[in-house]
Amino acid sequence: MTFLSPGLRGVSGVYGLTPEWDDTARLLDAVTLAVRGGMQALQLRRKQAPAALRLAQAEALRLRCTELGIAFIVNDDWRLALDVAADGVHLGRDDGDADTVARLCAEGLTVGVSCYNELERVEIALAAGAGSVALGAVYPSAIKPDAVRVELATIRQARRLCEAASRGGLRPTVTAIGGIGPGNAAPVAAAGADALAVITSLFEAPDIEGAARALAQAMAPR
């Protein structure tokens, strides 16, 4: 079962990306708190964990996200996403080409694609059927300090491309990532980002539920 917003093909709202925590119980509790505050989607993003731990966390998080009614996405590893019946997968530059995107969409996954600051990648991803395109880093990022930067104008253009790529009444979404927190989220949402992908400003906050709520409020139309 996929938990996505009506009228959209990809993730939207506060989109939490997991920190590099090996303590699964702590991670599950943090996810529950974030959802109470308004988080609408979660991505398992473990770059350093052993395969066995990644699988165990994927299974536990998929179950928790289903219980909480939010979308569960796996980063990079489409095989793992299929194995745990995730709602979707997010692919970076080296994780698959347009044919991979199309095939995974046909298998029922919602596919997000990292497009960095490249509108050509956005167009290719959308043509292949991607449900979400990710742009960033919007602001300096502690997680990826060397990441390319994207301007808000590019996010606006990506949003227009997504609107033009709507199919069957469903529109692909724009995810913004990189250094986003409650204090700087509003301009990103106003530029057309449907989802704000966050790690540190959410899961490393002293009040996770409050941080999620503040991010959701920053995204609210004014």
C-alpha positions as CSV (number, residue, x, y, z in Angstrom):
1,M,0.0,0.0,0.0
2,T,1.4,3.4,-0.9
3,F,0.8,6.4,1.3
4,L,1.1,9.4,-1.0
5,S,-0.9,12.6,-1.2
6,P,-4.0,12.7,-3.5
7,G,-3.2,14.1,-6.9
8,L,0.6,13.5,-6.5
9,R,2.8,10.7,-7.8
10,G,5.7,11.3,-5.4
11,V,6.4,12.2,-1.8
12,S,5.3,15.5,-0.3
13,G,5.5,17.4,3.0
14,V,8.2,16.9,5.6
15,Y,10.4,14.0,4.3
16,G,12.7,12.6,6.9
17,L,15.9,10.9,5.9
18,T,17.3,8.5,8.5
19,P,20.5,9.5,10.3
20,E,23.4,7.0,10.7
21,W,22.0,5.4,13.9
22,D,22.6,1.7,14.6
23,D,20.1,1.7,17.4
24,T,16.9,0.6,15.7
25,A,14.7,1.1,18.7
26,R,15.9,4.7,19.0
27,L,15.3,5.2,15.3
28,L,11.7,3.8,15.5
29,D,10.9,6.1,18.5
30,A,12.3,9.1,16.6
31,V,10.2,8.3,13.5
32,T,7.1,8.1,15.7
33,L,7.8,11.5,17.2
34,A,8.4,13.0,13.8
35,V,5.1,11.7,12.5
36,R,3.3,13.2,15.4
37,G,4.8,16.5,14.4
38,G,3.7,16.2,10.8
39,M,6.4,14.2,8.9
40,Q,4.7,12.6,5.9
41,A,7.4,10.3,4.4
42,L,10.6,8.6,5.5
43,Q,13.6,7.5,3.6
44,L,16.0,4.8,4.8
45,R,19.4,6.4,4.0
46,R,22.1,4.2,5.5
47,K,25.5,4.7,3.8
48,Q,27.7,3.0,6.4
49,A,25.6,0.2,7.9
50,P,26.4,-3.5,7.2
51,A,23.9,-5.2,4.9
52,A,22.3,-7.2,7.7
53,L,21.6,-4.1,9.8
54,R,20.2,-2.3,6.8
55,L,17.8,-5.1,6.1
56,A,16.7,-5.3,9.7
57,Q,16.1,-1.6,9.9
58,A,14.3,-1.6,6.5
59,E,11.9,-4.2,7.7
60,A,11.3,-2.5,11.0
61,L,10.9,0.9,9.5
62,R,8.6,-0.3,6.7
63,L,6.3,-1.8,9.4
64,R,6.4,1.3,11.5
65,C,5.7,3.6,8.5
66,T,2.7,1.4,7.5
67,E,1.3,1.5,11.0
68,L,1.7,5.3,11.1
69,G,0.3,5.8,7.6
70,I,3.3,7.4,5.9
71,A,5.3,6.6,2.8
72,F,8.5,4.5,3.2
73,I,11.3,5.0,0.7
74,V,14.6,3.2,0.4
75,N,17.7,5.1,-0.8
76,D,19.9,3.7,-3.6
77,D,19.0,0.0,-3.2
78,W,16.0,-0.9,-5.4
79,R,16.5,-4.6,-4.6
80,L,16.1,-3.9,-0.9
81,A,13.1,-1.7,-1.6
82,L,11.4,-4.6,-3.4
83,D,12.4,-7.1,-0.8
84,V,10.7,-5.2,2.0
85,A,7.7,-4.0,0.0
86,A,8.7,-0.4,0.4
87,D,6.5,2.3,-1.2
88,G,9.4,3.5,-3.3
89,V,13.1,3.9,-4.0
90,H,15.3,6.9,-4.5
91,L,18.1,6.7,-7.0
92,G,21.2,8.7,-7.2
93,R,23.4,9.3,-10.3
94,D,25.1,5.9,-10.1
95,D,22.0,3.8,-9.0
96,G,20.3,3.3,-12.3
97,D,19.5,4.8,-15.7
98,A,16.2,5.8,-17.3
99,D,15.5,2.2,-18.2
100,T,15.9,1.3,-14.5
101,V,13.4,4.0,-13.5
102,A,10.9,2.8,-16.0
103,R,11.2,-0.8,-15.0
104,L,10.9,-0.1,-11.3
105,C,7.8,2.1,-11.9
106,A,6.3,-0.8,-13.8
107,E,7.0,-3.0,-10.7
108,G,4.9,-0.7,-8.6
109,L,7.5,1.4,-6.9
110,T,7.3,5.2,-6.6
111,V,10.7,6.3,-8.0
112,G,12.6,9.4,-6.9
113,V,15.6,10.6,-8.8
114,S,18.5,12.9,-7.7
115,C,18.8,15.7,-10.2
116,Y,21.2,17.9,-8.3
117,N,20.9,21.3,-10.2
118,E,20.4,19.8,-13.6
119,L,17.1,20.4,-15.4
120,E,18.1,18.0,-18.2
121,R,18.2,15.2,-15.6
122,V,14.8,16.3,-14.4
123,E,13.4,16.0,-17.9
124,I,15.0,12.5,-18.4
125,A,13.7,11.3,-15.1
126,L,10.2,12.5,-15.7
127,A,10.1,11.0,-19.2
128,A,11.0,7.7,-17.7
129,G,8.1,7.9,-15.2
130,A,9.8,9.1,-12.0
131,G,7.3,10.2,-9.4
132,S,9.7,12.6,-7.7
133,V,12.8,14.7,-8.7
134,A,15.2,15.9,-6.0
135,L,17.1,19.2,-6.3
136,G,19.9,20.3,-4.0
137,A,21.8,21.2,-2.1
138,V,19.6,24.3,-1.5
139,Y,21.7,25.5,1.4
140,P,25.2,24.5,2.7
141,S,24.9,20.9,4.0
142,A,26.8,19.4,6.9
143,I,26.0,15.9,5.6
144,K,27.3,16.6,2.1
145,P,29.5,19.8,2.4
146,D,30.8,19.4,-1.2
147,A,27.3,19.0,-2.8
148,V,26.5,21.2,-5.8
149,R,24.2,24.1,-5.0
150,V,20.8,24.7,-6.6
151,E,19.1,28.0,-7.0
152,L,15.4,28.6,-6.1
153,A,14.8,29.6,-9.7
154,T,15.8,26.0,-10.8
155,I,13.3,24.6,-8.3
156,R,10.6,26.8,-9.9
157,Q,11.5,25.5,-13.3
158,A,11.5,21.9,-12.1
159,R,8.1,22.4,-10.7
160,R,6.8,23.6,-14.0
161,L,8.3,20.5,-15.7
162,C,6.5,18.3,-13.2
163,E,3.2,20.1,-13.8
164,A,3.7,19.5,-17.6
165,A,4.5,15.8,-16.9
166,S,1.2,15.1,-15.0
167,R,-0.4,11.8,-16.1
168,G,-3.9,10.6,-15.3
169,G,-4.5,13.4,-12.9
170,L,-1.3,12.7,-10.9
171,R,1.6,15.1,-10.8
172,P,5.3,14.2,-10.1
173,T,6.7,16.1,-7.2
174,V,9.8,18.2,-6.5
175,T,11.9,17.3,-3.4
176,A,14.4,19.9,-2.1
177,I,17.3,18.8,0.0
178,G,20.4,20.3,1.6
179,G,20.7,22.4,4.8
180,I,17.0,22.9,5.1
181,G,15.5,23.6,8.6
182,P,12.5,25.4,10.1
183,G,14.2,28.8,9.8
184,N,14.9,28.7,6.0
185,A,12.2,26.2,4.7
186,A,9.5,28.7,3.7
187,P,11.3,30.2,0.7
188,V,12.0,26.7,-0.6
189,A,8.4,25.7,-0.3
190,A,7.3,28.9,-1.9
191,A,9.6,28.2,-4.9
192,G,7.7,25.0,-5.6
193,A,9.2,22.3,-3.5
194,D,6.5,19.7,-2.6
195,A,8.7,17.9,-0.2
196,L,11.6,19.0,2.1
197,A,14.1,16.3,2.7
198,V,15.8,16.7,6.1
199,I,18.1,14.8,8.4
200,T,20.0,16.9,10.9
201,S,17.3,19.6,11.5
202,L,14.8,16.9,12.3
203,F,16.5,13.9,13.9
204,E,19.3,15.7,15.7
205,A,16.9,18.3,17.1
206,P,16.4,18.3,20.9
207,D,12.6,18.1,20.2
208,I,12.0,16.0,17.2
209,E,8.2,16.3,17.3
210,G,8.5,20.1,17.6
211,A,11.0,20.3,14.7
212,A,8.7,18.3,12.5
213,R,5.8,20.6,13.4
214,A,7.9,23.7,12.7
215,L,9.0,22.4,9.3
216,A,5.4,21.5,8.4
217,Q,4.2,25.0,9.4
218,A,7.0,26.6,7.3
219,M,5.6,24.7,4.3
220,A,2.0,25.8,4.9
221,P,0.5,28.1,2.3
222,R,0.4,31.8,3.5
